[in-house]
Amino acid sequence: KRYQQRASITLWLLADVSKSMSVASVNHERLARLAHMIAHSAIGLGDRFAMAAFDAQWRQDLTIMPTTQRSMPTLAAEKLLAAQAPEAPGAGGLFHASDLINSKRAMVFLASDFCYDLELLERSLRKLSHYTVIPIVWRHDDVDHFPSHAGWAETRDAETGQRHSVWMRPGIKKRWQQQMDDHFNRLSACFLRYRIRPLYVDGDITPQQLTEYFHGMRKA
């Protein structure tokens, strides 16, 4: 019998730690659990794990180059849990963080709320076109919590994360919901152009969700 050795792969996590992520109810704990899950899966299979985080800048302090170190799932999670707040709004560091990925074979988990200029995403996806990219899209739920009648509501800016109190009327809620729907329709179209299938999540991502996602990829 002839046996063919499985080629190793590097699982990369590109983690959005920008201010807007708090608007999507994604705190560092959720990103930390995702990092632990991906690192545990990679190293357990004999592959390598790597991580780069970004906000307005590439976060060098939250970067882990490819490794098979057994303690890495815990170390990666601890890094994200202890991450300092971003100094400025925006997610421009994604483009720089993408430069770090130079593995011969790589699978890239891009975890974000994607509430930023889609031109930035397009440029980054072109740079990552040689790899399998798995966008994990955390959806915003702020609009769902606005009152259906006139009244005060607390909002958070999707880019800066700053909180504001506004007098909410049904017409404003409808307009904001339409703007968000339009943005995510453009986001879906962007992924479609690059033949990328996103995974939309509302809370913690589970191993079962990833298993079902990869099962869907094989059937597609």
N, C-alpha and C positions, 0 to 999 in steps of 0.2 A: 504494500500500500504506500501511496505517496501522500505526504502531509504538507500543506502549504501554511506557513506561519502567517498569522494575521498581522497586517501592517499596523504599527502603532499610530495613534492620532493624539493631537493636543486639543483638549477642551478649554476654550477661552471663555471667560466671562467679562463682558464689557458692561460695567455697572454705572448707571446714571445716579449720581448723588447730588444733583443740582437742587436748587431751592424749590422748583416746581414739583418735585416728587412728593413732597409732603401734602400737596394739594390732592394728589391721587391716593392719599392715605397710605402711601408706601414709606414706611419708616426704615431706619437702618436694620431693624431686626428682621424684616422680611427679606431684604437683600442678603443679610448674613445667612439666613436659613437656606436661601437659594444657592449661595456660594458653597456652603457646607455640602449640600446635596450633589452639586455638580462635581466638586473636588472629590468627594467620597466615591462617586460613581467612576470617575476617570482613574483614580489611583487604584481602586479595587480591581479594575480590569487590566491593570498594567500599563495604562496610558498616562499622559502627562496632563497636569492642570496648570492654568495660568489665568491671571486676572489683571485688568486695568480698569480704573474708575475715572470718571470725568464729571466736571461741572462746567463752569466757564473755561476752565483750564484742564489739562491732563493732570490727574492727581498722582504724582509720583509716589507720594506716601502710601497710596493704596494699590500699589502695583506689585504683582508677583510674577516673575518670569517662569517659563515652563519648568515644572518639577514633578518628581514622583515621591516626594517626601511624605511619609505616612501621616505625619502630624498636620499636614497642610489643610485639611478640611476645617479643623479647629482654628488654626492660625488665620486662615482667610476670613472666617466668620468674625474672629476677634478684631481684625483690622477694620472691618466695616462697622462693627458696633462702636468702636472708639473713634470713628472718623470725625474730624472737625467740620464745622459748618462751612459751606462755601463762602468765599469772600465777595463774590459778585454773582448776579443772576446770569442765566444762560447755560447752554450746553455745548459751547464751541469746542471744548476739550475733546469731544468725540473724534474729531478728525485726526488730532495728534495721537490719541490713544490707539486708533486703528493702525497707525504706522508701526506699532510694536509687534504686530502679528506677522511673523515671517516664517512660521513653521511650514514644513513641506506639506503636511496634511493637518488640517485644523477644522474644528467645528466651533462656531462663534455664537454664543448666547448673548444677545444684545438686549439687556433689561432696562426698560425706560417707560416713561409715560408718553414720550414722543410729542410733547407739547412744545415744540420749537420749530424753527424754520425748516421746512422740508428740503430746501436746497442743501442744507448741511447734511441731512440724512442721505440725499442722493449722492453727494460727493463721497461720503463715507462708504456707501454701498458699492460704488464703483471701485473704490480701493480694496474692498473685501470680496470682489466678484469671483476670485479663485477659490473661495472657501464656502462651506455650507453655513449659512447664516440663519439663526433661529431668533427672530424678534419676540421677546416676551413683553407684551403691551399691557401695562397697568392702566386701567380705565378710571377716569375721574367720575365721581358720583356727586359732586357738589350741587349740580343743578337739580338732581332728584330730591335734594333735601330742602330746596327753596319752597316757601309757602305758595299754595295755589291761589291765594288771595293777596290783596295788598297788605304789606307789612314790612318791618325791618328784617333784614337778613344779613348774615355775615358772609362775606366772600373772600376768597384768596386769589391773588394774581397768579396766573398759571406760570409766569416766568420768574417773578421775584419771590413768590410765596408770602408776600405781605397781606395782612388782613385788612379789610375795609367793611364798614357798615353802610348798607345802601337801602333806600326805600324801594322794595321790590314790588313791581306791578306784574300782572300776568303777561302783559306784552313784552316786558323786559326778559322775563324768564324764557318765553318762547323764542325770542331773538337770540339769547345766549345759547340755548339748546341747539338752535339751527346752526350757529357758528361752530359749535363743537362737532355737530354731525358733519358739517362741511369739511372740517379739518380732518376728521377720521376717514371720511370718504376719499379725500386726497391721499391720505396715508395708505389706505388699502390699495389705491391705484398705483402708488409708488412701489409697494411690495410686489404687486402683480407684474409690473414692468420688468422686475428683476427675478421673476419666477420664485418669489420667496413667500412662504406660507407662515403668517404670524400666529402666535398663540396669545389670545386675549384672556386676561385674568382680572378678577376683581379683588382678590385677597391673596392669601398665601398660595403659592404654587405647590402642587403635590407631585410625588413620583408617579401616581396614576395618571395625572394630566399629561406629563411628559411621555409616558408609555403610550397613551392614546394618540398623542401628537405624532410620534414616530411611526405608529401603526398606520395612521392616516397618510403619512408621507410615502410609505411603501406601497400603499394601495393606489396612490395618485399616479 
